[in-house]
Amino acid sequence: MKRWVAAMAVAVMMAAGVSAWAADEDGSQIKIVSPENGAAVKGDALELKYELAKGQHATHAHVYLDGQYQKGFSGTFKNLAPGKHEIKVVAANHDHKALAAEASVTIEVQ
């Protein structure tokens, strides 16, 4: 029952546009702090800020832009084309295997 209530609370918060933690069954959690979901971005550079609460297995996070893994990501997206983009952050273990904890936002570069 507690899991159902927590899942419903997260769903309501996300529908309302409130940032929520995405949790993994091992206790890992990820939250995208900036940019906010639906943000309109001017210019072609964007700094990503996120928080990773490591559970039993998470050691780091992987960042994706429009489904493409950003190997060696330094914290700033550069040369973003105008239009909509999805940013996703996924918890990963020491073997770089993705865990269930992930968070995503959609932005529009103007």
Secondary structure, DSSP 4 states (H G I P E B T S, - for coil): -HHHHHHHHHHHHHHTT----EE-TTS-EEEEEESPTT-EE-SS-EE-EEEEE--SS--EEEEEETTEE-TT--SEE-SPPSEEEEEEEEEE-TT--EEEEEEEEEEEE-
